[in-house]
Amino acid sequence: MIALVDPCCARGYAPDALLAGGLGGTEATVLRVTTALSRDIAVVHFQRGRTFAEDTAAGWMRPLEDAFAPGVAPTIVVINAWKVACKLRKAHPDARIVLWLHIHPGRHNRPMAQALADAGVEVVCVSASHATSLRRFLSDGPALAISHIHNPIARGLAPDGTPHDPDRLLFASSPHKGLSQVFARFRAARAAIPTLTLAVADPGYLAWDTGPVPDGVTFLGALPHGALIAQMRRALCLFYPQTHFSETFGLVMAETQAVGLPVLAHDAIGANAEVVSSPGQLLDASDDAAILARLTAWRTNRPTVTGNPAFTLDAVSDRWRDLLHAPRAVAMERVA
């Protein structure tokens, strides 16, 4: 049995939210992985903002405060909140505790290395580049057991022959992930190609000031996952030329690759190069001339891209099973 503790979500969530839309990438990943693991492992979730218990395909859902009751599970996986992981160690001295990190910790979190080492907490990041970045960030502290398991894409994603519109670009992320810069790059590209349009699919979980909206932009709002995939199939590319937000994984980019949609994004940031592995998609996202040249070429001859089999749900859930079944002593030897 494992316990998933999410102290960061705004409200409780369950598998039906995957279809309804408006769910963040972290929550979607948690639900997909635990639904797969629940076939042979008992899973219980403890979620901030949840006021009632329910049984779901991803496991039993309970309020966050119940996680501190005695004997909740021999293995506890905590989402993002390292301080909560350390508090849980006091409540569960004999449990194996894993911090499943989906974010880059801020500078004020440097003490986390010593705290996690003292509490015997392992860390799982969501990409190799994320793990490397975390090791660098914590290099002045004691060594930690840091590994990575990629986030999974939804099942069944593949190209289906849907015709694409060479004038239609798509941005499909929360606006804090560089949308103001994306607007600036789109405005410059549209000055040269006036027929370009940009569809913005915003999951809606975070309000963000992105400045003036350029002509040619359409807001799609929070879409159900199937509707978002349909938007991906129609577009020329995922338009993500921003240099400010560093993706720890980039689930949207992984899913667009799986359905055959190219990604136009910055080369030297976050996990972009790890997730967008087919050549010719990454560039200097501050270079308007390079962006225009890429779009012009793709409008005539769009590249063929493919998904990475390492990101499939079966591959990812197998990685989690290997980690969860490994003896704790072995797992704690996975030090940078």
Secondary structure, DSSP 4 states (H G I P E B T S, - for coil): -EEEEESS-SS---THHHHHS---HHHHHHHHHHHHHTTTS-EEEEETT--S-EEETTEEEEEGGGGGSTTS-SEEEEES-HHHHHHHHHH-TTSEEEEE--SPPPGGGTTHHHHHHHHTEEEEESSHHHHHHHHHHTTTS---BEEE-PPPPPTT-----PPP-TTEEEE-S-TTTTHHHHHHHHHHHHHHSTT-EEEE----SS-----SPPTTEEE--SPPHHHHHHHHHHSSEEEE--SS---SS-HHHHHHHHTT--EEEESSSTTHHHH--STT-EE-TT-HHHHHHHHHHHHHSPPP----GGGSHHHHHHHHHHHHHS-HHHHTT-B-
